[in-house]
Amino acid sequence: RATAIPYKGTPPALQDVASGVVPMMMADLAAARPLIQAGRLRAIAVPAAQRSGQLPDVPTFAEAGGPAFEAAAWQGVVAPAGTPAEVVETLSRAIVQALRSPDVVKQLTLQGMEPTGSSPQAFEGYAREEYERWGAVIRSKRISAE
């Protein structure tokens, strides 16, 4: 069991974990990595189906003996509804090509991302699944924005 502690941002929360004020937190890799690399934080598990390429020695929640739990931040490129399919496909090809560039991969990795490219259809399907999945959690827990 864990108690949620509201913070005004990730940096003060990470500092409280690093200094022992609170015992743990779920943090994004970009913010936590410097403290992990400095030995001030220990990565315990990643909330994903597979280990992170950036933390290959850190198990998933399931591998660590917990439930199979996935909660990942993701980004995608969107365009206005009604954008012609040819334009969407052209943009998609250019984006996937950019994601193959070592310089782009390096910069995104430094920000804690694990860049992948997919088709517009695959991304739309993933976004819908996430909307439905987290929408159900929000409704069942009666979560509201403050």
Buried (B, 14 or more C-beta within 10 A) or exposed (E): EEEEEEBEEBEEBBBBBBEEEBEEBEBBBBBBBEBBEEEBBEBEBBBBEEBBEBBEEBBBBBEEEEEEBBEEEEEEEEEEEEEEEEEBEEBBEEBBEBBEEEEBBEEBBEEBBBBEBBEBEEBEEEEEEBEEEEEEEEEEEEEEEE
